[in-house]
Amino acid sequence: MAGAADPQQTITFQGAPGAYSDLACRQVHPSMTTLPKPSFEEAFAAVTGGRAALAMIPIENSVAGRVADIHRLMPQSPLHIVAEHFQRVNHHLLAPKGAAIEGLKTVRSHVHALSQCRKLIGELGLIAVVHADTAGAAAEVAERDDPTSAAIASALAAEFYGLDSLKANIEDAEHNTTRFIILAKEPIDPDPGAGPVITSLLFRVRNIPAALYKALGGFATNGVNMTKLESYMVGGNFSATGFYADVEGHPDEKPVELALEELAFYSSEVKVLGVYPAHPFRSGAAPGETE
């Protein structure tokens, strides 16, 4: 019997084997063992509990938008963002061996994958069935072995579950790209002199007039570029709002340091989630491919 995988050489993700997160893990850390988990909570717990060194977590997609669960989990998590990865998503229409496109009646996948492939689904007149995740849909189609049933998932899922790819690159938008963050128990401190750095943080502003405007003013006056700002509800309270932000630069660089000081003055809470190297995609490089 093979021995258990070394936790220090294990990277976890949410989803079934063959999911796009699994693909991202294999591309970024090909020498590591991937550890699938059914929920984001369990993926986070695998790292905090020492069963994995890293977690590959999707945070937003260029078509579907943000992954809402992450904003709920990150404020309470002790984990740190140590890297980011941009992954091009290429959807495949998968079916059991011997099936033909003309005979398909239903297609199963995650709700976002289905919405990203509306054109083909409409052209083929398929009935869309929502599944918890893309790879899980592929596994179900393989188990059913019904030539009228298909799944939208990755090429890796086709390999895992013994399915045929009847059509590749079926997504409506050519820019379909997912941004992942990689989490670890310990933070890193990248050298800003070695290349661009991103600082990610959560904050809540004080309940005073124009607090958000004043809190963000330090980034403008100090010339710090904020590449992302999103709001999210705190604790189900309509009057309590938190914000997630990405800014270019290292907290030790004077402009970022001054901007964060001003942010803290007008905020009731500021939490730095991670300081990490910017992915080359930000400067125009192509994202990773999920073929």
N, C-alpha and C positions, 0 to 999 in steps of 0.2 A: 504494500500500500504506500502510495506517495505521501511524503510528509506534508504537514500544513505549511501554507505559504508564509514567508517571513513578513510580518506586519510592516517592517520598514521598507519592504519592496512591494507594497500593496497600495493600489489606488482605488478608491471606491466611487460609486456613482449611483444615481437613482434610475431604476429601470431594469428591464430584463436583459440578459446577454444579447448583444447585437444591436442595442439601442444606439442612438447617435452619440449619447454621452460615453458609451463604451468605445465607440470609434475615436472620439476625441482623446480618451485616456490612452488608447493604443498609439495614436499619432504623436502625442506629446511625450509620453513615457513608455516607449515600446518594450523596454526591458522589465517593466513592472507587471505584477499580477493584478488583473482587474477583479473587483469585488462588487457584484450587483446587489442593490438593496431596493426593497419595494417602495420606500418613501424617502423624501429628503431628510426627515427627522432621523431615520435610521442610518443614512449616509453620514450625517453630521456626527451621530453617536459612535459610528465605527472609528472615526478619527479621535474624538475625545476619549473613547475607551481604549485606544491603543491597538485596535484591530487593523487599522490602516494608517499609513503615513500621510496620505493626501486624499482629498475629495475633489472630484471634477463636477462642478455645479453650474448649470445654465442659468444665466441671469437675465438675458434678453435676446430677442430675435428680431431681425430687420423687418419681418412681415407681421409676426404675431404680437410684438411688443414685449413688455417685461414679464418675467416669471414671478407672479405675485407672492407665492409662498416664501420666497427668499427674503423679502422685506419683513416678513413676520418672524423668521427664524434668526436672522443675523443680529438683531439687537440683543438677544439673550445668549447668543453663542460665544464661547470663549475662543473660537477659532479665528485665524488671521488669514487674510488674502495674501498669497505669496506670488501669484502669477495670474495672467489672463491669457485666454486663447480665443481666437476667432475662427470658427469652423463653417465652411461652406456646406450647405445641406443639399444633397442630391437625393430626391425621393425616387424609389423604384416601385413599380406595380408588381407585386409578388403573388404567385399562385402555385398550387400543387403541380408536380411533374405531369406533363401531358395536357394541362389546361390551355385553353385558347382564349384570347381577349374577347372574341365574338360570343363565347359562351358564358361570360361573367354576368352575375346579377347583383352581387353585393360586394362592398369593399369596406374593410375594417381598418381603423387606425386611431391615433390620438386626435382629439378635436382640432388641434392646430394643424396637424399634417393634412387632415381632410380639407380644412379651409384653404390650405396652401395649394391644393390640387383641384380646386373647384372646376376648372376648365375641362380637364380630362374626364372627371367624374360625370360632368354634364354631357359631354360628347358621347360617352359610352352608356349613358342612361342608368348608371349604377345607383343602388340604394346604399347610402353611407351609414355605417354603424360605428358609433363612437366606442373606443376602447381606452383603457387607462394609459397605455403607451404603445408606441409603434412596434417595438420588438415583441411585446406581449400579444399584439394583434397577429403578427407573423406566426408566433408559436401556436395560436389558436387555429389559424388557417391550416397550418401543417397537421395539427391534430385532427381537424375535421376531415381533411383530405377530400374536400368537395370541389370539383372543378368549376363550380359556379361562384365560388367564394374567393376573394382576393384580399390582400393587405397592402397598405402603403407603409414601407419601411426602408431600411438601408440595405445595401448590397451585403454587408456583413450579416445581417439578419437572415438573408437568403441562404448564406453559407451555413449558419448555425442550424437552421430548421429544414434544410433540404428542399427549398422552394426554387422555382424558376423566376427569373426577372423577365416579365413579358414586355416591359417598357421602362427605360431609364430616364432620369432627369425630367420627371413629369410635373415638377413644381411650376406654378404660374409665373413666379418672379425669379429672374435670373440672379438677383442680388441676395437671395435667401441665405442669410448667414446668422449663426448663433454665436453670441459672446458667452464664454464660460469664464468663471473664476475658479482658481485652484486654492483650496484651503488647507492649512496645516495648524498644528498645535502651537508652534512657535513662530513669531514674526521674523521677517528678514529685514535687512537694512541695506538696500542697493546703493551703489555709488552713483550719484547723479552725473558724475563726470564720465561714466562709462556709457551713458545713453539716457534717453528720456525716461522719466519716472512718473508713475501715477500714484496719487494718494486718494484713497476711498474713505469716506466718512459718513456717519449718521449724526444728525443734530436735531434738536427741538428748540424753537425760538421762544423767547419769553412772551407772555400774553400782554403785550403793549402795542400801541398803534405803530404801524410801519416797521415792526420788528424784523420781518424777513428782508425788507429793503435795506435796512440798516446793517443787518448781519452779513449780507452779501456785499455790501459796499466796499469792504476791505479787499476783496478779490479784484474789484475793478480798479481801485486806486493804487493797488500794488502790482497791477499788470499780470495777475494770475489767471490763466485760462481755465474756466470751469467747463468741462466737456459734457457733463451730465448732471441734471438736477431733477429729482422725482420726489413727489410727496406721497405719503401713505398714512392711513388712519392708525392711530395708536389705541390699542385696547378697546376697539369698537366704539370709541368716543368721537362723535362728529366734530367736537370742538378741540380735540387734541390731535395735532398733526406733526408727524416726523418727516424728515427729509433725508434722502440719500444723494450724495454728491461724489463725483469724480473730478479731481483737479490735476492739472499738469504741474509737476514739481515735487520736490522733497520737503518735508516739514522743517528740515534744518536749513534750507535755503531762505535767505532773509525775506523775500517777497511773500513766500508761502507762510513763513513763521508769523509775519505781521498780519496777514490775512486771517490766519487761524486765531490769533489773539483777539482781533476785532469780532470774529464770529463767536468766540466764547463769551465776550462781554454781553452780547445780545441774546445768548442762548442759555437755556436751562440745562442742557446736556449736549456734549460733543463726544463722540466715540470714533476714533480712527480705526477703521476696519483692516487696513493694510497699506503698506508702501511697497511698490513692486515695479519691475521694469515694464515699460509700455510695450505692447505687442507690435511687431513690425507692420501689421495691418493698418495701424493708426497713421503711418507715414506713407501709405500707398501700396504696400506689398499685398499680394494676393492672400486671401485666407486659406487655411488648410482645406483640402478637398476630402469629401466623404464618399469617394467612389468605392 
